[in-house]
């Protein structure tokens, strides 16, 4: 997993990940959108249909995993998050990717509901994909009944794609409510990009190279000077927050 040094303020990915308009040649993918622990499908307001993993339109190494349901969901709980797949052993989803070497979005959804005998917020686990670490000692902590979405950009070879969930310790377990894996437009990310530092005495331009060999983990997207952008209005179903709460001198900002 990619960790940037503390002095790194901005990585100008020049990456088209900051762009909202793509070439008309890009067709929105129809898979994979997986609803874990369910035998029914759920279609979201943005048009995506998440397929229940119990129907298995893909290979799934269940191992000793099991499906669980929120037995007492509130009316506000989205249907996508009323089921989950949990396991206290190592297990994986296995998907067949046919596209050429290209960058994919891997988006994991976590909603830590409680059901008799199980509180999903107690889970601590690792997640990896094809030998690359995505999450380590991950826990939703005290964010009970709050949707937590972790997104990654990974360059993947065609063929079998394995997404592994491994409990951190024998006393723990892993869980996931929904999974997305789909390719982004070609040339979406360059292999190198300029970066800016705040404390380096060397003010010369520098480049960071080898981006495509790493796991990129977007943490926050800010629409500077604009309103919130929801998955319904973004080509890759992303969320862009307005910059209001991040401005230090609001009197001077327009």
N, C-alpha and C positions, 0 to 999 in steps of 0.2 A: 504494500500500500504506500502511496506517495505521501511523504511528510515534508512540508516546506520549512526551511529554517525560519527562526523567529523574526529576522530582520527583513524577510520578504513581505512587502506590502501588497504589491500588485504583480500578478503574472499576466502580462498582456498577451493572452493566448491568441490574440489576433484571430483566435480560434473563432470560427463561425458559430461556436456555442453561444456567443453573445449576440447573435443575429436572430431576427425573428422571421425573416423572409428567406426562403430557400428556392432553389431552381424548380421550375415547373416539372422537371423530370423526376423529382422525388415523389413517390407514391406512399401515402401513409400505410404502414404495415398492418396486417390483421392478426399477427401472432408474434411472440407468445404473450398472452395475457391470461394469467392463471389465478383462479379463486381457490385457495387452499382449504382442504378439509370439507369440501362440499360436492354434492352431486348435481347441483343446479348452476345455471349461468346467471350472471348479473350484467346488465348493460347500463353504463354510466351516462350522465347527461351529455358528456362530450363525445359520445358515439362508440367508445370502446366496449367490447363485450369480453368479460372475464369468464373463462370456461372453468367449470368445476373440475378439480383434479381427480375426483373419483371416477369420472368418465374416461380418464386417461387417454387423451388424444396425443399423448407423448409418452415417453418412457419415464417411469418413476420408480426409483429404488426405495420402496417404503421402509424396508427393514422392519424395525419394531415401532415405527411411527404410528400415530393414530390421529384421527380427526376428532376435533372437539367443537362444541357449539356453545355460544353464549346463551345460557338458559333463561336469562332475564334481561334481554337487551332493552335499552330505552328507545323511545320512539325516534330519538335523534341519531341513533347509531346507524350508519349507512349499512345496507345489506352486504356490501363487500366485506365488512369487518365483523360479521356475526359468526364466522367460522374460522378455524385455524388448523394448522397441522403442527403437532408437537412430537418430540422424541427425546428420550434421555440417552440415546446412542448416536453415533455418527450415521448420517443418512444423506441422500442427495436426490435432486431432480436431474434428469438427463434429457437434454433437448437436442434434436438434430438440426444443425444449421447448414444450409445449403449455399449461402452466399459466399463470395470470395473474401479474402482477408479484409476485414473492414471493422470499423468501430461500432460497438453496440452500446445501447443504454441498458443497464441492468438496474432495475428499480425494485426495491424491496419494501413492502408495506407491513407495519406492525401496529396492532391495536390491542393493548394488554387488558382484555376483559378478564373477569373472574367467573369461574363456574365451580360447582361443588368439588372440593378437593384440589383445585388447580387455580393458581393466580399467575397469569402469564407475566406479570411485572416482576416475578422472581427469577425469570430465566436469565442466564448468563452464558454466552456462547460465541463461537467464531463462525465466520462465513468466508468461504473461498470459492474461486471459480477457476477451473483449469490450472491449478497450481498458483494462482495469484490471490493474496489475502485482500478481502474486502472489509471485513469487520473483525476486530479482535477484542475479546472480553466484553462483548457488546451487551448492554442492558438498557431497557427503556426507563429504568429507575422508578421514580415516583410519578411518572407521566401516565397514571392509570386513566383509562377511558379517553386517551388522547392519541390521535393518529400520528405515528412517527414514520416518515418516509426517508429512506436512505437511497441515494442515487449514485451510480458509478458509470464512468465511460471506460470501456475496455475494448481493445482491439483483439478480435477473436478469429482464429483460423476456422475454415469450414470443417464440418464433421461433428462428432459428439461433443457436446458442451455440458460439463458437469458442474452443478452448483451445490456445494457441500455445506451442511450445517453440522457443527460439532460442539456439543456441550463443553463448557470450559472445564468443569470438574465433574466427577462421577455423581455428585449430589445435585447437579443442575440439569437443565434441559434446554432445548432450543424450540423456537416456534416461528411461524411466519403466517400472515393472513393472505397475502397476495404477492404475486411476482410478475414483473414485466421484463421481457428480453426482446429487443428489436433493433435493427440496424439504423444508423443515422445516415444522412446524405453523404455521398462521396466527398472527400476533401473537407469534411466538417472540421477536422482538427489537423493542424500542421504538425510535423514531427519536431519542429523547433519554434521558439517564440522569444521575443525580447522580454526582459523583466526589469523592475525598478526596486531599489533597496533604499532604506531610510537612514541607515547608520554606516554604511560602507563609505570609506574615504575615497574609494575609486568611483568617480561619477561617470566613467565611460560606459557606453552601451554594452550590454552583455546579452548573450543568448543562452537559453536553456534548451538543450537538445535531448532527443530520445523520448519525447512525450508519448509516442505511440507504443512504447514498450512498457509503459507504466499504467497503473490504475489511477484514473483521475476521479476525485471525489468532490463534486460541487457541493458547497455547504450553504450558500445563500446567493440568490439572484435578486438584484436590485434594478428596477426600472427608474433610472435617474430622471427626475422631472416629470414623471408620468404616473398613471394610476396602476393599480394592481392588474396583473395579467393572469388569467386563470387557464387551466388546461384546455378549456373549451375554445380559447383564442390563441393557442400556441401550437405550432406544427408538431412539436414533440411532447405535448401535454405537460409542459412545465409551468411552475408558478413563479412569477416575478413580483416582488413586493415593492410598493412605492418607497421613495427614499426619505420620507418625512422624519421617521424616528431615528435616522442615522445622521441627520444634519446637526452640527454643533452650534453654528451661528445662523440660526434661522432668520434673523432680522436682515442679514445680508444676502441670503439665498433667494433666488427667483427661479 
